[in-house]
């Protein structure tokens, strides 16, 4: 038996087309050599859903009562790991890590977990079971010992992996500007037994904490290429020497322009770069050098900025280099504000020392004791050069050094870039923009330290384990960097940054970015979220294990229906919504 549906179209006198459907229950009978259809009943008066149920039943399908026929055995978050795996597949991350083996699968899962839910290795291994990672990557019964072994395996392959990334992002075909960017940061340590931990300048503001230093090498867009870990008391120039050796000896890049800030690429480091054929630099001068250029008769005069915010000069102390001078009025205003705040704070504390010398009960006495108190104050705010101090055995007085303050204020907002990039390759405005691309490294540090990967604090005690942890976080940052770029239309990231008529001024946000900020919608009227919030939303796309009640233990996997945002994510990734991760 079967259900036969026929449709008849009529156009009434009013010109409106009408469609009539007839549903007949029929059976086929053979009379001799002829097959005839016999109508058993007219089902047209039945509800449409009942007709479809009868049609499915007659075709041999098993029908279940809604709410009674299926049991949801388990629901696992799937969408966020699926999106990350799709991006990793586009980057060839698994093959980049090494040949297929158990250690590679675990290391791959550690990278994914670090990008999605950074936590300790013990917590990470437990979290795998709460996603589809365990089943799809074959990680059942993997514990922390196997995770640490995979980290050790990954560290042994660091040089090979970074060399491939260097060919991908820094070679001449991918990096025609031949520029590489390097900067140093730090993270504090928990524990005191690691050989790398030491006291140093904490960029995290963690006074009294041991720390490690790590340098990040990127391309012009800020894509991470390599990472190196140093003891916590390593200076910026020392780390720069190490990364130059890595670039030339391990990556085989003999012609490259290294870009770093004034604390990284010092005059001494530049003297070393001069001895390396093919190596150039782009950095900035320190305040004393700028002051020397601005002295009477020097090439740097404030009149140069009467009509423009930047200019190019030369000086015999910098042979073969270009000096690009910039004046940023906003930066000048901010420096003047900060200086006045520091001067006022210093004056307040110095007045307390002076009052201690004048008090009747137990006054502060002794030139050495008074000088010690004064030294702590001026050292705390670094304002000693701007004060005239008079310390006596039983008194103390001070006043501002207005000449010193005026001399420093004259150079507020002034910066001077020094580079070997030839004028035919980049004009002065291009040099300024190239130097400002150092912000890409700072963005990676924020992603690695606080926003996405959370490298800090470091709990490992073994030197190689600390390096493996940093390399793992580096790979997660590399993956996150590309995923952020891919999903930019669905986040608040500015995808249409306008060009700047003045390279010294801050970059404005585009009209489309301002629209996203104001309406939480993009140009396609799709919902916009923060990147981390978008990943959380993807996590609500679950893969569900269903069991047929009374079906002798029959189970099957059912993917939840993606929301429009989730579906759009995988469209941007260029893949259909995957049911499995591999």
C-alpha positions as CSV (number, residue, x, y, z in Angstrom):
1,X,0.0,0.0,0.0
2,X,1.0,3.6,-0.5
3,X,-0.3,7.1,-0.4
4,X,-0.8,8.9,-3.7
5,X,-0.9,12.7,-3.8
6,X,-2.3,14.7,-6.7
7,X,-2.6,18.4,-7.1
8,X,-5.0,20.3,-9.2
9,X,-4.6,24.0,-10.1
10,X,-7.6,26.2,-10.8
11,X,-7.9,29.9,-11.6
12,X,-11.1,31.3,-10.4
13,X,-13.3,34.0,-11.8
14,X,-11.5,36.5,-9.5
15,X,-8.2,35.6,-11.1
16,X,-6.8,33.9,-8.0
17,X,-5.0,30.6,-8.5
18,X,-6.2,27.8,-6.2
19,X,-4.5,24.5,-5.5
20,X,-6.4,21.4,-4.4
21,X,-4.5,18.4,-3.0
22,X,-6.0,14.9,-2.8
23,X,-4.3,12.2,-0.7
24,X,-5.6,8.6,-1.5
25,X,-4.6,5.4,0.2
26,X,-4.1,2.9,-2.6
27,X,-2.8,-0.5,-3.1
28,X,-1.4,-2.1,-6.2
29,X,-2.9,-5.4,-7.5
30,X,-1.9,-7.5,-10.4
31,X,-4.6,-8.6,-12.8
32,X,-3.0,-10.9,-15.3
33,X,0.0,-9.0,-16.7
34,X,-1.5,-5.7,-15.7
35,X,-0.8,-3.8,-12.5
36,X,-3.8,-1.8,-11.3
37,X,-4.1,0.7,-8.4
38,X,-7.1,0.2,-6.1
39,X,-8.2,3.1,-3.9
40,X,-8.9,2.1,-0.4
41,X,-9.6,5.4,1.3
42,X,-9.5,9.2,0.8
43,X,-7.2,10.7,3.4
44,X,-7.5,14.3,2.3
45,X,-9.5,15.3,5.4
46,X,-6.7,14.1,7.8
47,X,-4.1,16.5,9.2
48,X,-1.0,16.9,7.1
49,X,1.3,15.5,9.9
50,X,-0.8,12.4,10.2
51,X,-0.7,11.8,6.4
52,X,3.1,12.2,6.5
53,X,3.3,9.7,9.4
54,X,1.3,7.2,7.5
55,X,3.4,7.7,4.4
56,X,6.6,7.1,6.4
57,X,5.1,4.0,8.1
58,X,4.1,2.5,4.8
59,X,7.6,3.1,3.4
60,X,9.1,0.9,6.2
61,X,10.4,3.6,8.5
62,X,10.1,3.2,12.3
63,X,8.0,5.9,13.9
64,X,8.5,7.1,17.5
65,X,6.2,8.9,19.8
66,X,7.4,12.4,20.4
67,X,9.1,12.7,23.8
68,X,9.0,9.0,24.4
69,X,10.9,7.3,21.6
70,X,14.4,8.8,22.2
71,X,16.7,9.2,25.1
72,X,19.5,11.8,25.2
73,X,22.4,9.9,26.6
74,X,25.0,12.7,26.6
75,X,25.6,16.2,25.2
76,X,29.1,17.4,24.6
77,X,30.2,20.9,23.5
78,X,31.6,20.7,20.0
79,X,31.3,23.9,18.0
80,X,34.3,25.7,19.6
81,X,36.8,22.9,19.2
82,X,35.4,22.2,15.7
83,X,36.0,25.8,14.7
84,X,39.5,25.7,16.1
85,X,40.3,22.4,14.4
86,X,39.0,23.8,11.1
87,X,41.4,26.8,11.4
88,X,44.2,24.4,12.5
89,X,43.5,22.3,9.4
90,X,43.8,25.4,7.1
91,X,47.2,26.2,8.7
92,X,48.3,22.5,8.5
93,X,49.1,22.7,12.2
94,X,49.1,18.9,12.8
95,X,51.6,18.3,10.1
96,X,53.6,21.3,11.3
97,X,54.0,19.7,14.7
98,X,55.5,16.5,13.3
99,X,54.7,13.0,12.1
100,X,51.6,11.2,13.2
101,X,52.0,9.6,16.6
102,X,50.4,9.5,20.0
103,X,52.6,12.4,21.2
104,X,51.6,14.6,18.3
105,X,47.9,14.0,19.0
106,X,48.3,14.9,22.6
107,X,50.4,18.0,21.8
108,X,47.8,19.0,19.2
109,X,45.1,18.7,21.8
110,X,47.2,20.7,24.3
111,X,47.5,23.5,21.8
112,X,43.7,23.5,21.2
113,X,42.9,23.5,24.9
114,X,45.4,26.3,25.6
115,X,43.6,28.5,23.0
116,X,40.1,27.6,24.3
117,X,40.4,27.1,28.0
118,X,43.9,27.7,29.4
119,X,44.4,25.9,32.7
120,X,46.9,23.6,34.4
121,X,47.8,20.4,32.6
122,X,45.9,18.3,35.1
123,X,42.8,20.5,34.6
124,X,43.3,20.4,30.8
125,X,43.4,16.6,30.7
126,X,40.1,16.5,32.7
127,X,38.5,19.1,30.5
128,X,39.1,17.1,27.3
129,X,36.5,14.6,28.5
130,X,33.9,17.4,28.6
131,X,34.3,18.0,24.9
132,X,34.4,15.9,21.7
133,X,38.2,16.0,21.8
134,X,38.7,12.7,23.7
135,X,36.7,10.6,21.3
136,X,37.7,12.2,18.0
137,X,41.4,12.4,18.8
138,X,41.7,9.1,20.6
139,X,42.7,10.6,24.0
140,X,40.8,8.2,26.3
141,X,42.7,7.4,29.4
142,X,45.5,10.0,28.7
143,X,46.8,11.4,31.9
144,X,49.2,14.2,33.0
145,X,52.3,11.9,32.6
146,X,51.4,11.5,28.9
147,X,50.7,15.2,28.6
148,X,54.2,16.1,30.0
149,X,55.8,13.5,27.8
150,X,54.1,15.1,24.8
151,X,55.4,18.6,25.9
152,X,58.9,17.2,26.0
153,X,58.4,15.7,22.5
154,X,57.1,19.0,21.2
155,X,60.1,21.0,22.7
156,X,62.5,18.7,20.8
157,X,60.8,19.7,17.6
158,X,60.8,23.5,18.3
159,X,63.6,24.4,16.0
160,X,62.1,22.5,13.1
161,X,58.7,24.0,13.6
162,X,59.9,27.5,13.9
163,X,62.1,27.1,10.8
164,X,59.0,26.1,8.8
165,X,57.1,29.1,10.2
166,X,60.0,31.4,9.2
167,X,59.9,30.1,5.7
168,X,56.2,30.5,5.6
169,X,56.1,34.1,7.0
170,X,59.6,35.7,6.8
171,X,61.0,34.4,3.5
172,X,61.3,36.9,0.7
173,X,58.2,35.6,-1.2
174,X,55.9,35.9,1.9
175,X,57.7,39.0,3.3
176,X,58.9,41.2,0.5
177,X,59.5,44.1,2.9
178,X,62.2,41.8,4.6
179,X,61.2,43.1,8.0
180,X,61.0,41.1,11.3
181,X,59.8,42.4,14.6
182,X,61.1,41.4,18.0
183,X,60.2,42.4,21.6
184,X,60.7,41.1,25.1
185,X,58.2,40.5,27.9
186,X,58.1,38.7,31.2
187,X,55.8,36.5,33.4
188,X,56.1,35.7,37.0
189,X,56.9,32.3,38.4
190,X,55.3,30.4,41.3
191,X,58.0,28.6,43.2
192,X,61.7,29.2,43.6
193,X,63.6,26.2,42.2
194,X,63.5,26.7,38.5
195,X,67.0,27.6,37.2
196,X,65.4,30.2,34.8
197,X,63.6,32.2,37.5
198,X,65.2,35.4,38.7
199,X,64.4,38.9,39.9
200,X,64.2,41.4,37.1
201,X,62.2,44.3,35.7
202,X,58.6,42.9,36.0
203,X,56.4,44.0,33.1
204,X,53.5,42.5,35.0
205,X,53.9,44.8,38.0
206,X,54.6,41.8,40.3
207,X,57.1,43.2,42.7
208,X,58.9,40.6,44.8
209,X,58.1,37.7,42.4
210,X,60.7,35.7,40.5
211,X,60.1,35.7,36.8
212,X,61.2,34.5,33.3
213,X,61.7,36.6,30.2
214,X,60.6,35.6,26.7
215,X,61.1,37.2,23.4
216,X,58.7,37.0,20.5
217,X,59.6,37.3,16.8
218,X,56.8,38.2,14.4
219,X,56.3,39.2,10.8
220,X,55.0,42.7,9.8
221,X,51.4,41.8,10.5
222,X,52.3,40.5,14.0
223,X,52.0,36.8,13.2
224,X,54.2,34.9,15.7
225,X,57.1,33.1,14.2
226,X,59.4,32.2,17.0
227,X,59.8,32.4,20.8
228,X,62.8,32.3,23.1
229,X,62.8,32.0,26.8
230,X,65.5,33.7,29.0
231,X,66.4,34.0,32.7
232,X,64.3,36.5,34.5
233,X,67.1,39.1,34.8
234,X,68.0,39.1,31.0
235,X,68.2,42.6,29.5
236,X,66.5,43.5,26.2
237,X,69.8,43.9,24.2
238,X,71.0,40.4,25.3
239,X,67.9,38.8,24.1
240,X,68.2,40.7,20.8
241,X,71.6,39.2,20.2
242,X,70.2,35.7,20.7
243,X,67.3,36.2,18.2
244,X,69.6,37.6,15.5
245,X,71.7,34.4,15.8
246,X,68.5,32.3,15.5
247,X,67.3,34.3,12.4
248,X,70.7,34.0,10.6
249,X,71.9,30.6,11.7
250,X,68.8,28.5,12.2
251,X,66.4,30.1,9.8
252,X,69.0,30.9,7.1
253,X,67.7,34.5,6.6
254,X,70.7,36.5,5.7
255,X,68.9,39.7,4.5
256,X,66.5,41.1,7.0
257,X,65.6,44.4,8.7
258,X,65.2,43.9,12.4
259,X,62.6,46.2,14.0
260,X,62.7,46.8,17.8
261,X,62.2,49.6,20.3
262,X,64.9,51.9,21.7
263,X,65.5,49.6,24.6
264,X,65.9,46.5,22.4
265,X,68.1,47.7,19.5
266,X,70.7,49.9,21.3
267,X,73.7,51.6,19.7
268,X,75.9,48.7,20.8
269,X,73.6,46.2,19.2
270,X,73.6,48.3,16.0
271,X,77.4,48.2,15.9
272,X,77.2,44.4,16.0
273,X,74.5,44.4,13.2
274,X,76.8,46.5,11.0
275,X,79.3,43.6,10.9
276,X,76.6,41.2,9.6
277,X,76.1,41.6,5.8
278,X,72.5,42.0,4.8
279,X,71.2,42.8,8.2
280,X,69.5,46.2,8.7
281,X,67.5,47.8,11.5
282,X,64.7,50.1,12.4
283,X,64.7,51.5,15.9
284,X,64.4,54.8,17.8
285,X,66.9,57.1,19.6
286,X,66.9,57.5,23.4
287,X,66.3,60.8,25.0
288,X,70.0,61.9,25.5
289,X,70.6,61.3,21.8
290,X,67.6,63.3,20.8
291,X,68.7,66.1,23.1
292,X,72.1,66.1,21.4
293,X,70.5,66.5,18.0
294,X,68.4,69.4,19.3
295,X,71.3,71.3,20.8
296,X,72.3,74.7,19.4
297,X,73.3,74.2,15.8
298,X,71.9,70.7,15.7
299,X,69.7,69.5,12.8
300,X,66.7,68.9,15.0
301,X,64.9,72.2,15.5
302,X,61.3,72.8,16.6
303,X,60.7,75.0,13.6
304,X,60.8,71.9,11.4
305,X,57.4,71.0,12.8
306,X,55.7,74.3,12.2
307,X,53.7,72.9,9.2
308,X,54.3,69.1,9.3
309,X,54.4,66.5,12.1
310,X,57.5,64.7,10.7
311,X,60.6,65.3,8.7
312,X,63.9,63.6,7.8
313,X,67.3,64.8,8.8
314,X,70.9,63.6,8.7
315,X,73.8,63.7,11.1
316,X,77.4,62.5,10.9
317,X,77.1,60.4,14.0
318,X,74.7,58.1,12.1
319,X,76.5,57.3,8.8
320,X,74.5,55.3,6.3
321,X,71.3,55.8,8.3
322,X,68.2,57.8,7.9
323,X,66.8,59.8,10.8
324,X,63.0,60.4,10.7
325,X,61.8,62.9,13.3
326,X,58.2,63.0,14.6
327,X,56.3,65.3,16.8
328,X,53.0,64.0,18.3
329,X,51.0,66.8,20.0
330,X,48.8,64.3,21.9
331,X,51.9,62.5,23.2
332,X,53.4,65.9,24.2
333,X,50.3,66.8,26.2
334,X,50.2,63.4,27.9
335,X,53.9,63.6,28.9
336,X,53.4,67.1,30.2
337,X,50.5,65.9,32.3
338,X,52.5,62.9,33.7
339,X,55.5,65.0,34.5
340,X,53.4,67.5,36.4
341,X,51.7,64.7,38.3
342,X,55.1,63.2,39.2
343,X,56.5,66.6,40.2
344,X,53.5,67.3,42.5
345,X,53.7,63.8,44.1
346,X,57.4,64.3,44.7
347,X,56.8,67.8,46.2
348,X,54.2,66.4,48.6
349,X,56.5,63.7,49.9
350,X,59.5,66.0,50.1
351,X,57.4,68.4,52.1
352,X,56.8,65.6,54.5
353,X,60.5,65.1,54.9
354,X,61.0,68.9,55.4
355,X,58.2,68.9,58.0
356,X,59.9,66.0,59.8
357,X,63.0,68.1,60.2
358,X,60.9,71.0,61.7
359,X,58.7,69.2,64.2
360,X,59.4,69.8,67.8
361,X,59.1,66.2,69.1
362,X,61.8,63.8,67.8
363,X,62.8,65.9,64.7
364,X,64.6,64.2,61.9
365,X,68.3,65.0,62.3
366,X,71.6,64.1,60.6
367,X,72.6,64.9,57.1
368,X,72.9,61.3,56.1
369,X,69.5,60.3,57.6
370,X,67.8,63.2,55.9
371,X,69.5,62.5,52.6
372,X,68.5,58.8,52.8
373,X,64.8,59.9,53.2
374,X,65.1,62.4,50.3
375,X,66.8,59.8,48.0
376,X,64.0,57.4,48.5
377,X,61.4,60.0,47.5
378,X,63.2,61.3,44.4
379,X,64.2,57.8,43.4
380,X,60.7,56.5,43.6
381,X,59.3,59.1,41.2
382,X,62.6,59.5,39.2
383,X,62.4,63.3,39.5
384,X,65.8,64.1,41.0
385,X,67.0,66.0,38.0
386,X,64.0,68.4,38.2
387,X,64.7,69.5,41.8
388,X,67.3,71.6,43.6
389,X,67.8,69.9,47.0
390,X,69.5,71.5,50.0
391,X,70.2,69.0,52.8
392,X,71.8,70.2,56.1
393,X,72.3,68.6,59.5
394,X,69.0,69.8,60.9
395,X,67.0,71.1,58.0
396,X,66.0,70.3,54.4
397,X,64.6,72.5,51.7
398,X,63.9,72.0,48.0
399,X,62.7,73.9,44.9
400,X,61.9,73.0,41.3
401,X,64.6,73.3,38.8
402,X,62.6,75.2,36.2
403,X,65.4,75.3,33.7
404,X,65.7,71.5,33.7
405,X,61.9,71.1,33.4
406,X,61.7,73.6,30.5
407,X,64.6,71.8,28.7
408,X,62.8,68.5,28.9
409,X,59.4,70.0,28.1
410,X,60.8,71.4,24.8
411,X,61.3,67.8,23.6
412,X,57.9,66.5,24.7
413,X,56.2,64.5,21.9
414,X,59.5,64.3,19.9
415,X,60.8,60.9,18.7
416,X,63.5,60.1,16.2
417,X,63.6,56.9,14.3
418,X,66.9,55.5,12.9
419,X,66.9,53.0,10.1
420,X,68.9,51.5,7.2
421,X,65.9,51.2,5.0
422,X,66.6,53.0,1.8
423,X,64.4,55.9,0.7
424,X,63.6,54.0,-2.5
425,X,62.0,51.3,-0.4
426,X,60.1,53.4,2.1
427,X,59.6,57.1,2.4
428,X,59.6,58.9,5.7
429,X,55.9,58.2,6.3
430,X,56.4,54.6,5.5
431,X,59.2,54.3,8.0
432,X,57.0,55.7,10.7
433,X,54.2,53.3,9.8
434,X,56.7,50.4,9.8
435,X,57.9,51.3,13.3
436,X,54.3,51.5,14.5
437,X,53.8,47.9,13.4
438,X,55.6,46.9,16.6
439,X,52.1,47.2,18.1
440,X,51.5,43.8,16.5
441,X,54.0,42.2,18.9
442,X,52.4,44.0,21.8
443,X,49.0,42.7,20.7
444,X,50.5,39.1,20.7
445,X,51.8,39.6,24.2
446,X,48.4,40.7,25.4
447,X,46.9,37.7,23.7
448,X,49.5,35.4,25.2
449,X,49.5,36.8,28.7
450,X,46.0,38.0,29.5
451,X,43.3,37.7,26.8
452,X,43.5,34.3,25.1
453,X,46.3,31.9,26.2
454,X,47.1,33.0,29.8
455,X,50.8,32.0,29.9
456,X,51.2,33.4,33.4
457,X,51.9,32.5,36.1
458,X,54.3,29.7,35.3
459,X,54.2,26.8,37.8
460,X,56.8,24.4,36.2
461,X,60.1,23.8,38.0
462,X,62.3,22.2,35.3
463,X,64.0,24.5,32.8
464,X,63.0,22.5,29.7
465,X,59.4,22.2,31.0
466,X,59.2,25.9,31.3
467,X,60.5,26.3,27.7
468,X,57.9,23.7,26.6
469,X,55.1,25.5,28.3
470,X,56.1,28.8,26.6
471,X,56.4,27.1,23.2
472,X,52.9,25.5,23.7
473,X,51.5,29.0,24.5
474,X,53.3,30.4,21.5
475,X,51.6,27.8,19.2
476,X,48.2,28.6,20.8
477,X,48.9,32.3,20.1
478,X,49.8,31.5,16.5
479,X,46.5,29.6,16.1
480,X,44.5,32.3,17.8
481,X,46.1,35.0,15.7
482,X,44.7,33.4,12.5
483,X,41.3,32.5,14.0
484,X,40.8,36.1,15.1
485,X,41.6,37.3,11.6
486,X,39.2,34.7,10.0
487,X,36.3,35.5,12.3
488,X,36.9,39.3,12.3
489,X,33.6,40.0,10.5
490,X,31.7,38.6,13.5
491,X,33.8,40.4,16.1
492,X,34.5,44.0,16.9
493,X,37.9,43.9,15.1
494,X,38.2,46.7,12.5
495,X,38.5,45.0,9.1
496,X,38.5,48.1,7.0
497,X,41.1,50.3,8.8
498,X,41.4,53.6,6.8
499,X,44.7,55.0,5.7
500,X,46.2,57.8,7.7
501,X,47.0,61.1,6.1
502,X,49.3,61.8,9.1
503,X,51.3,58.7,10.0
504,X,52.2,60.3,13.4
505,X,48.6,60.6,14.5
506,X,46.7,57.6,16.0
507,X,44.9,55.3,13.5
508,X,41.2,56.1,13.3
509,X,38.5,53.4,13.3
510,X,36.6,52.9,10.1
511,X,32.9,53.6,9.7
512,X,32.1,49.9,9.6
513,X,33.9,49.4,12.9
514,X,32.1,52.3,14.5
515,X,28.8,50.8,13.3
516,X,29.6,47.5,14.9
517,X,30.5,49.3,18.2
518,X,27.2,51.2,18.2
519,X,24.8,48.5,17.0
520,X,26.4,45.2,17.7
521,X,25.7,44.4,14.1
522,X,27.9,44.2,11.1
523,X,27.2,45.3,7.5
524,X,25.4,42.0,6.8
525,X,23.1,42.7,9.9
526,X,24.6,39.7,11.6
527,X,25.2,39.8,15.4
528,X,28.7,40.8,16.5
529,X,30.4,39.5,19.7
530,X,33.7,39.7,21.4
531,X,36.1,37.0,20.2
532,X,36.0,35.1,23.5
533,X,32.2,35.5,23.7
534,X,32.0,34.1,20.2
535,X,34.0,31.0,21.2
536,X,31.7,30.5,24.1
537,X,28.7,30.8,21.8
538,X,30.2,28.2,19.5
539,X,30.5,25.9,22.5
540,X,26.7,25.7,22.7
541,X,26.7,23.8,19.4
542,X,26.7,20.3,20.9
543,X,27.1,16.8,19.6
544,X,24.5,14.6,21.2
545,X,24.5,10.8,21.8
546,X,20.9,9.6,21.3
547,X,19.5,6.2,22.2
548,X,16.3,4.6,20.8
549,X,14.1,3.4,23.6
550,X,13.2,-0.2,23.1
551,X,15.6,-0.4,20.2
552,X,17.9,-3.0,21.7
553,X,20.5,-0.4,22.6
554,X,20.6,1.4,19.3
555,X,22.5,4.7,19.6
556,X,23.4,7.4,17.1
557,X,25.1,10.9,17.1
558,X,23.0,13.9,16.5
559,X,24.5,17.4,16.0
560,X,22.4,20.3,17.4
561,X,21.0,22.7,14.8
562,X,23.5,25.6,14.4
563,X,22.4,29.1,15.1
564,X,22.9,31.6,12.2
565,X,26.0,32.9,13.9
566,X,27.5,29.4,14.3
567,X,26.7,28.6,10.7
568,X,28.3,31.9,9.5
569,X,31.5,31.0,11.5
570,X,32.0,27.8,9.5
571,X,31.2,29.6,6.3
572,X,34.0,32.0,7.1
573,X,36.3,29.0,7.8
574,X,35.3,27.6,4.4
575,X,34.0,24.2,5.7
576,X,30.6,22.7,6.4
577,X,29.6,22.3,10.0
578,X,31.7,19.2,10.9
579,X,30.2,16.3,12.9
580,X,33.7,15.1,13.9
581,X,37.0,16.8,14.5
582,X,39.0,14.6,12.1
